[in-house]
Amino acid sequence: MSGASGAADGTGAPSERAPSAADVLRRCRELVRPALVGAVGRLHPWTGEMAAYALGWADTAGTPDPGGSEGKGVRQALAVLGAEAVGADAADAVPGAVAVELVHTFSLLHDDIMDADALRRRRPALWKAYGTGPAVLAGDALLARAVTGLAEARGDRTAAAVRRLCAALNDLVAGQAEDLRFEQRPWCGPGAVGPEQYRSMAEGKTGALLGCALALGAVLGGAPEPTATALDRAGRHLGLAFQAVDDVLGIRGDPATTGKPVRADLRRGKKTHPVLAALAGGGRAARELGTLLACSRRTDDATAERIAALVEEAGGLAATREEARRHLDAARAALRTTPLTPAAVRELDALFTGLADRVR
């Protein structure tokens, strides 16, 4: 029916069309992109070239790459929505949005090196394209620019914003450290990684920056501390859901969609939620899985495929999907208990729904 703006809400008036996650991400990327380009332009030409490659803007020759992927931009969108949620102008959040996007890119560059992942977003990871040393340097440059750019932002909330970002960085590094240490711990018995230890690691590695993004927008928008803290909590739950989704995709994802090889985490012996949940489930499949993991000195493709099948049979994938949904519900609950603008909450809910759709 032409001319209608949405379905009726029961009063006879048309209701506003619910935003999609893609629409929200696109709007926020367009808002933040000029400042992000400006920040990268302030880097040394060589590290700036590598940053442009990492961000999907250019190829290794420095020319625009139509096949490059900028990623979803969730963190910068959260910063923008954090400001709008407290009634501030979206522009207030741009310095924070740039900072969290640069920190996220820095973390991916270093993470790919630590995990020896050769692909990122369907292209060679930066360390494969430029070398390990240059990739470390590019990550360092992005981190320095993120903190410097935020510290240079105008306004009386800058110091509080920088403290938020630095606290999140410390949590991120601690989470990454635990993730690496977990690889050396046994799958079963004394010293095995427990569910709470895994969640603590995932909250630091993934949730801290998502929570920081939402809180930064609120802080830069002038929100009181309790509101920023509530948004940080919502973002951390979102991060736990994100990590659960990534763990599922790492076992059963399509490389054409994820941009990374499937079952790479299994080959490395990384402790991920689906495997830990499968081992905890009991039953024949869990016992066979535990034996196979304990006996595998080298996880080749055939062994990784068998492990993946056992994880699914033992209920590990289903449990991890439920874990993601549980944390998404907790993130939404944190929003409901905080006084926020309805329009921004609708857009945040659209992002959460888009994440949930990835695990079905």
Order of alpha helices (4+ residues) and beta strands (2+ residues): alpha-alpha-alpha-alpha-beta-beta-alpha-alpha-alpha-alpha-alpha-alpha-alpha-alpha-alpha-alpha-alpha-alpha-alpha
